[in-house]
Amino acid sequence: MVQEIYIIDDDNQLIENMKKIFEQEKEYQFKGVKTSDIDIALKSIPALIMINEDGTNKDILELCKQIREDEDNSITPIIVLSNNSERAHGISIMKRSVEYYIVKPFDEEYLYYTIKNLVRLMYMNRRVSPLTGLPGNVQIQTEMKKRLLKKEKFAVLYLDLDNFKAYNDLYGFTKGDEMIKFTARIISRNIHNSTSESSFIGHIGGDDFIAMVSDTNYEQICKDIIQEFDEKIIQYFAKEDAKKGYLEVANRRGIMEQFPLTAISIGVVEVDETRFKNTLEIGEIGAQVKHIAKTMMGSSYAINRRN
């Protein structure tokens, strides 16, 4: 996968040096950015930003602040290279959430591995859901495989929203995102408030979530999630829709259809060291049991227990 690294340097002195250091690393692409073009460059969300302080005509603190206040680059790593060796100056830059302040002349091998390690870490972090902050599919699969290899007994909760598309169509994606974040908070709070010390919560995508718990009280967790969800979800609907108890949404042919208010469905799969060979088998049973929960009216859960 190509990793774009932007070098903010009006003099273009640093970029040629970096291209030489990474000449054998074809997946790393370095692009020079003029200080005046930063706003345009930030829209591409690079893997890493390097700033040659000596080659910019803008105050370095304001420059770092500008990058950090850009919503899409709030977590993009920043490396500042400078001839200024004053400790106080370096600390003032680090306070702007800059990952590294490196004084010139720099050790090329040290900078090489600093860049590679930061890009690797950023790549992993960006696989976390940007909407909810929960681990994504890579971490979900890793966690499930780890538990299977350790022959643990645990339960997997598959959670998603019913009639969420109707809500999205009527209220818009921004409101839909707020409902997804609300759901993530409900799930996280109730699972973390349980007695489990080895729980895991992930965001598969959209309105789909997953959780793994080692406790045997997962049925109570399901009840608690549903109770809190049903009590608080009403705040996301207009008063007239809440009063009616359903949504009216036009289908593709322009015909109005009625949909119940958004609910949550939970399918639970009990796992032990003898029941499943891999994560795919767990997922297949999870899809089946969640489907059963979704056939019930309103928020509900269903459990596939060990025999």
Beta strands, then each sheet from edge to edge (+ up, - down):
strand 1: 3-8
strand 2: 28-33
strand 3: 48-52
strand 4: 78-82
strand 5: 100-103
strand 6: 154-162
strand 7: 200-205
strand 8: 208-213
strand 9: 246-250
strand 10: 256-260
strand 11: 263-271
strand 12: 300-304
sheet 1: 2+ 1+ 3+ 4+ 5+
sheet 2: 7+ 8- 6+ 11- 12-
sheet 3: 9+ 10-
end
